[in-house]
Amino acid sequence: MAYTPIQNALGLPAMSAPLGMSSGGGPIDSHFVAKAGDEKTLFEPAYELEQEKPWADKWAPNSVKAKSV
């Protein structure tokens, strides 16, 4: 969340993608930013990353979702 205010203020598309998990079970993310109006630049690698390392069913151990499952 600390990296998003600049992109929000400038109207730039941005995404955070989990690229792995720490030994404690938390996600290790990378933050990507594209130029204004170029969301496609983010959607394509996000799709490819999810195909390579699916994360839809992974949750940090202290997340609300993990505790409710």
N, C-alpha and C positions, 0 to 999 in steps of 0.2 A: 504494500500500500504506500510506502514511503516514496516510491519512484513514480507514482502515477500523477501527482498534482501538476507537474510541468506539462505532461502530455495532455491532460484534461484542459488546462488553461489555454494551450495552443491549438486544441482541436485535432491533435494527431492520434491516429489509431495506434494502439499498443496492446500487447498481450504478454502474459506470463505463462510459460509452459514448463510443466514438470519434466525434467530430463533424467531423473533418478531418485533414489530414496537414500536417506542417510542411515547410518547404523542404528539410530534411534527410531527409525520408522517415519520420519518426516520427509516431505518432498524437498528436493533440491531443484529450484526453478531458475530459469533464465528469462530475462525481460527483453522483449523485442519491440522496436518502434519503427513505423513506416512514415513516409511523407503523407501530408494531408490528402485524403480521398483515395489512398492506395491500400485499402483493407485487403485486397487480393494478395498483396505481398506477404501478409501475415497468415491468411487462411490457408494458402498452399503448404507452407512448411508446418503449420499446426496439424493439418490433416496427415502429412507424411510422418511427423513425429508420433502422432497417436497410433498410426498403423504399425510403426516400428516398436514402440513401447507403450502399449495401451495403459491408460491411467484412470479410466472412468470408474473402476471399482476399487481404487486405492485411496485411502484416507489417512491423514495423520492420526496417530493414536489419541491425541487430545482434542480432536475435532468433534463437534456435536454429532455429525453423521456417524462416525465410528462408534460413539458411545450409545447410539440409538439402535445399532444393528444387532 
